[in-house]
């Protein structure tokens, strides 16, 4: 079987290929991923202590970033923890941080790491899995660095909303990305925590003031996790928004009440009729839901699909964590 090479140069191309993979385009193909100067990590810190200098806490947080990448590789390639990696593998996966002269701008090209990950993943995975898991991890890495939702609130662009939808489908089909993404978000949050006295921080493309960094790190002190909370629900309210439906549900498993988004066009007409019927008849319906959980509270949630009684899914208490910064 011939090998198909996919070149990834930016976020847009990454999400396009992921969308195609989720639609089944690469099911019967051998895929080789070619990362071209993407993804990139960059942080610029401004403040009295940050001029051609780097503090010990910031250095430590960057070392932890490297450690996270080792764990990603071990999980995807071996299904084990990073202790299983050899010294040779660690050397091949090591990233190089560059510090610009006269500033506290630190950058690293992660394309080599993800190329190495893709090369070894293709020995064990189908073409669809390589694109979804390897390219998905890279794309979600860039997503996890964006705290725009803290800054812009609900003013998300159509492209951002589309990526959110694709990301939810991705982690629904590839649950191993949940734990990987949780660590990615935690890694970036730890970097922000390491520079509490900075007057401004630019993390990749997101510029944050001192006040905004304080808000983000404070909100993340109590961890939020993206969990699968599939189960039987009673639909108590159905409201229409510009691009989505806001549906209030009550769990028949533990009586938990929360709101879930359902983007327009995500379900077909027959499935929407099932939700409407569940609401009007006040009969429970089996739903596949992914939600962000803080403690016992569901802070945000999205409905992914509907299950029939024959395929009912038992409620899952805990899986793993976050993909999109909470709005």
Secondary structure, DSSP 8 states (H G I E B T S, - for coil): --EEEEEE-SHHHHHHHHHHHHTTTTTTSEEEEEESS-SEEEEEEESTT-SS---HHHHHHHHHHHHHHHHHHHHHHHSS-GGG--HHHHHHH----EE-TTS-EEEEE-HHHHHHHHHHHTTTS-HHHIIIIIIHHHHHHHHHT--HHHHHTT---HHHHHHHHHHHHHHHH-THHHHHHHHHHHHHHHHHHTTTT-SEEEETTEEEEHHHHHHHHHHTSS-EEEEE--EEEEEEEEEE-SSEEEEEEEETTT--EEEEEEETTSS-HHHHHHHHHHHHHT--EEEEEEEEEETTEEEEEEEEEEE-GGG-----------SS---
